[in-house]
Amino acid sequence: MLLLHRHFLPLALFMVSFWTLNTTAQELQPLVNLRTFTSNMKHDYFPKDCPLSQVQFEIVTGFVFTSPDDMLDSRPGTLMLTDCIELCKQNSTCKSANFETGLCVLFQSSANEFPEGLTTSQFPVFTLYIQKVCLRTGSESCKRAWSFEKIDGYSLETYAKKRIISSGRSNCEELCLLERDFPCRSATYDPLTGNCLLSDMDRHTVAGTPGTYIYSKDFIYLENNCVDDPVKLCDFQLLKHKIMKTVDSVYQDVPTMEACRDLCLAAPYRCHSFDYGDTGDRVCRLSHHTSNTLILIKEPYLIIDDIVGTYELSSCYNVTIDCRTSDMVATVRTNKIFNGKIYAKDNPNSCVVDVQNGIEFSIKMAYNDIECNVKRKSDGVYANEVIIQHHDRIVTSTDLGLALNCQYDLTNRTIQNDFDLSIKGAIEPSLFREEVVESPNVLMKVTGRGGNELNSAQVGDPLELRFKISDYESPYEIFVRDLVAKDGNDQTEISLIDSRGCPSEGNIMGPLRSVQGAKIFTLAAEFDAFKFPTSEIVHFRAHVTPCIPKCKPVRCNAYEGGHHIEVDSYGRRKKRYAPREEEEVNQGSKMLVTQAFYVSDKFKGERRRSSSSPQRNQTNTDHFFNDETMDSSSSTKESVHRESNDICMNLTGIMVAVGVFILIQIGLGLVWNHIRSRRNISKQQENGDFNSNAVIFNPYNHHSRHR
């Protein structure tokens, strides 16, 4: 691992880049000179008469081109990939270039002519190789610095929408740029057959979907950089303590992380990640890569404990509303395959659209349809609230809430008005308290990360589910399995920890780990707060079994940073190889522990006002927002307010209430008996018939006895 102090990272990375390119050239010089023996095979793939309007560029990540005799220029201090490409574009003799953060080297030849000059360059930093291509599509087809990224030996055949015979790789790229039936995000070219497979998907849209982007020895994968991505309602996820060794752009004097985020979303290429302040004060670095696209690169990240890390683009949504004569249609376009549902907030079961493997989907809500419950706020004004839910059963921090409004000029109700939504807030559950089903030894409760007690939570809050042995002197440890979350109606449940003790859905809850430094044995699993869309109650239920003297963890598969890894989970012990006396499990002591949460589902809307002048057909939205300032790494979402009153009462509370009620009744009985006795005495005195009798009142017996 390369360890560098954060304040010296820019200089250090530049020095490493310069050393890499020059030493590689010296080492490979004898090999490159072999081209003199194969000059009769030389073929120029970039025509000299290519008009400037047709000059485009391909990039290849993790490779460096070496040809010392053909080197035109070296530009130390180049911090922008786009600047390096522009230098080559404006030089008519330049055919290729190498770029690393802080260095750009231009060549008058390319790997198309001399493929032996292209070699891997991934350590200590990875290089971006750039080469000119001539595409007969005109400058209007792509106004970005490069057109395609090329990856040899991979394909995306699963999502191919068109298969065309092409005359070569460049022709396949042209076909993708000129495609009009769908947005062509990538192409797969087969040099042996000439087949060109066009797709509306790419590595980013299928990220996390297994078996899609696969190794295919004879294929060439071409990813389109010219296609437009949704850039509204974007959510970034933090990859902690890791920053890329090579980035596409470096900006200095950027005032805030939010400004750096905005630079990424407005970049002149498809930016998918950024880091801020880790390589220098107010330094913002952008890249078109993420951990998913760097899986072929050896150690692409610097790992440093005292830095924040890289923010990776998780998802973006562009939402438009079509206000039609008798209904409203909300259309969502996203940058990643969506598997989930979109539904009316008040009718999640009757007004819902299930989406499978979609990047564009819609929900139509008729104004006279009671199932969708569109509200008529006034003459010509209709409104409804919808939820975009990623998981099939539960509401998570990645979900969106939208308040949709259509306003009509009743003289003309046929004008369509598209409206991009910008929404603040999150779907927020309120966590009020834990409730433990009576168990002799084990407690389960929800805490913040680190174990701090919580009274409430919001969807997306970082939490831990902890299992703790209540007896400080207990000789046991515990393991957990069959952890499920259920709604309050017992109609819907999801598995969080399976029967093996491994996470069932790693994107919702992580593995169970032993808490280091705890005074008594404690297991904890990290998760982000979530809720069910149709219930105000969330129950956690798990089976816990003690073992002595130690519980061994089970090995579980996990997905982290674009790689499949194995992690330990104390969900269940591994197969026992030690003698029986070394590890014994109390098979008769399996316990069931549960915990319930009350979740509120209220909205607070803030109308986004438009111009005061009326429009013929208007659409607008109410924004749902957090009461607290959101972290910039999170997308803006619908909010559900916290409830301050706990409506759940445990058994102890009920007993106390009954006891107080009995005492009040006793007190009232004593007072009433005293008043009644005084009245009787007064009457006897008035009638001259007075007896000195004492009355003893037994509060637990309705009979009084005279003494």
Beta strands, then each sheet from edge to edge (+ up, - down):
strand 1: 55-61
strand 2: 63-65
strand 3: 71-76
strand 4: 96-100
strand 5: 103-107
strand 6: 118-120
strand 7: 128-134
strand 8: 148-155
strand 9: 160-165
strand 10: 186-189
strand 11: 195-199
strand 12: 214-224
strand 13: 235-240
strand 14: 242-244
strand 15: 249-251
strand 16: 273-276
strand 17: 284-287
strand 18: 301-303
strand 19: 309-315
strand 20: 317-323
strand 21: 327-344
strand 22: 347-366
strand 23: 375-378
strand 24: 381-389
strand 25: 400-408
strand 26: 442-448
strand 27: 462-469
strand 28: 477-487
strand 29: 493-497
strand 30: 513-514
strand 31: 522-528
strand 32: 537-548
strand 33: 554-560
strand 34: 563-569
strand 35: 584-585
strand 36: 591-598
strand 37: 605-607
strand 38: 617-624
strand 39: 695-696
strand 40: 705-706
sheet 1: 3+ 5- 4+ 7- 1+ 8+ 12- 10+ 11- 9+
sheet 2: 2+ 6-
sheet 3: 13+ 19- 16+ 17- 15+
sheet 4: 14+ 18-
sheet 5: 20+ 21- 22+
sheet 6: 20+ 21- 24+ 23-
sheet 7: 20+ 21- 24+ 25- 38+ 37-
sheet 8: 26+ 27- 31+ 30-
sheet 9: 29+ 28- 32+ 35-
sheet 10: 29+ 28- 32+ 36-
sheet 11: 33+ 34-
sheet 12: 39+ 40-
end
